[in-house]
Amino acid sequence: MKTLAIIPAYNEEGTIQEVVMRTRREIPSADIVVVNDGSSDNTSPVAEQTGAMVLNLPCNIGYGGALQTGFRFAAKHGYEVVVTIDGDGQHDPSFAHQLMAVMAAEQADVVIGSRFLQGQYQVGLARKLAIRVFSRMATRYTGTTFTDPTSGFQLLRRRVFSYLALRDNYPLDYPDVNIIMALHKMKFKVVEAPVRMMEKPGGESMHSGLKPVFYVMRMSLAIVMVLLKKV
């Protein structure tokens, strides 16, 4: 299948070259596009030096907005599946094959890579509690077990990313459990597969400090909007 690896990146000049090179090595059949989310460092020129396609957003619009830009690019250029890989080096591209195998075996529309099915992965207490709450919520709503609804390591079929490419179907900031629930509501099949992830090499996590508190508040509101939205 015609595959596109989408790598959203914001100020990742220190890791983006290695991420692109590993992705190309592990998924040689995939095209690669880096969505530079208004970085203030050299993320864009470093990514261009790797030979990857680079989409430069004029300002920082958020992780979800960068992903949606990649979805629109994939839909426009006829890709059949996309794999989303973070630009910070946390995701191991070699596990994309595991996602593909599960998609084929389960006839799934989306496969989410779970760091908790493969083994122990350390996260902060606040984030751990948030993941646990939203995992149970997604599991109860969909009837499918989810252990890592915040994972950005995903494989999506064309009919899904084409739907998410539409203006109001994807958030600009955190596309997590709200998207799992929205896709279930649209009758898409979403499952998990075990993957390995590394601790973020450097920089400030978007879930550090008080950010998990605000994340829970905003995600709770997003979930309510999903429940209220008519199909």
SULMO-V101817 format. One record per residue. N is the residue number from 1. PSI is psi in whole degrees, 0 to 359 (NA if undefined). D_FIRST is the distance of its C-alpha to the first C-alpha in Angstrom with 1 decimal. Layout:
n	psi	d_first
N	PSI	D_FIRST
N	PSI	D_FIRST
This chain:
n	psi	d_first
1	146	0.0
2	114	3.8
3	141	5.9
4	129	9.6
5	120	12.4
6	123	15.4
7	98	18.8
8	139	21.8
9	133	25.0
10	111	28.6
11	55	31.2
12	37	29.1
13	335	30.3
14	342	31.2
15	340	27.9
16	324	25.1
17	313	25.2
18	321	24.7
19	315	22.0
20	315	20.0
21	319	20.8
22	321	20.0
23	316	16.6
24	323	15.9
25	320	17.5
26	331	15.7
27	68	12.1
28	338	12.4
29	350	8.9
30	142	9.1
31	157	11.3
32	130	14.3
33	130	16.7
34	124	20.0
35	103	21.8
36	109	25.4
37	62	27.4
38	37	30.7
39	148	31.5
40	359	35.0
41	205	34.4
42	29	32.4
43	314	29.0
44	306	27.8
45	325	29.3
46	318	28.3
47	321	24.6
48	327	24.9
49	339	26.5
50	347	23.4
51	1	21.4
52	153	19.2
53	143	19.0
54	126	21.8
55	119	22.6
56	114	26.3
57	141	27.8
58	339	31.5
59	168	32.6
60	114	31.6
61	351	30.2
62	158	28.9
63	313	26.0
64	321	24.6
65	322	25.2
66	318	23.3
67	317	20.2
68	326	20.6
69	317	20.8
70	321	17.4
71	318	16.0
72	320	17.8
73	316	16.4
74	318	12.8
75	320	13.8
76	326	15.8
77	16	13.3
78	26	10.5
79	147	7.9
80	325	6.0
81	153	6.9
82	147	9.9
83	130	12.0
84	128	15.7
85	126	18.0
86	149	21.7
87	2	23.4
88	1	26.4
89	6	25.1
90	324	25.3
91	142	21.8
92	106	20.7
93	339	17.2
94	337	17.3
95	359	17.1
96	328	13.6
97	327	12.8
98	318	15.3
99	318	13.8
100	320	10.5
101	317	12.9
102	321	15.0
103	317	12.4
104	316	11.7
105	322	15.4
106	355	16.7
107	45	14.4
108	157	14.8
109	329	13.9
110	136	14.9
111	124	15.7
112	130	18.5
113	118	19.5
114	124	23.2
115	345	25.6
116	344	28.3
117	334	26.7
118	330	26.4
119	196	30.1
120	137	32.6
121	124	31.8
122	128	34.7
123	161	34.9
124	159	38.0
125	314	40.1
126	316	39.5
127	323	35.8
128	316	35.9
129	319	37.9
130	316	35.6
131	319	32.5
132	315	34.5
133	312	35.7
134	332	32.4
135	314	30.7
136	322	33.4
137	314	33.1
138	320	29.3
139	315	29.9
140	321	32.8
141	321	31.2
142	337	27.9
143	4	29.3
144	138	26.5
145	127	27.6
146	132	26.6
147	343	28.0
148	66	26.4
149	349	25.9
150	1	26.4
151	132	23.4
152	2	21.2
153	101	18.6
154	157	16.0
155	129	12.4
156	139	11.9
157	164	10.0
158	317	10.4
159	336	13.7
160	308	15.1
161	336	14.8
162	323	15.8
163	316	18.8
164	341	19.6
165	343	19.5
166	148	22.6
167	309	25.8
168	10	27.6
169	6	24.7
170	133	24.4
171	155	27.3
172	336	28.1
173	280	29.3
174	99	28.2
175	86	25.1
176	242	25.9
177	331	27.3
178	324	27.9
179	322	24.2
180	314	23.7
181	320	26.6
182	319	25.5
183	322	22.1
184	319	24.0
185	330	26.4
186	9	23.6
187	21	22.6
188	146	19.3
189	119	18.9
190	129	19.1
191	173	19.7
192	160	20.5
193	146	19.6
194	136	22.0
195	166	21.4
196	136	23.9
197	151	25.2
198	155	27.9
199	145	30.8
200	126	30.5
201	326	32.0
202	176	34.2
203	178	35.1
204	128	35.9
205	147	33.7
206	358	33.1
207	23	34.5
208	165	37.7
209	226	41.3
210	0	41.9
211	322	38.4
212	327	37.4
213	312	40.3
214	326	39.1
215	313	35.5
216	317	36.8
217	314	38.8
218	322	36.1
219	322	33.5
220	318	36.1
221	319	36.7
222	322	32.9
223	318	32.8
224	319	35.8
225	323	34.1
226	316	31.1
227	328	33.6
228	339	35.6
229	133	32.8
230	143	32.6
231	NA	29.3
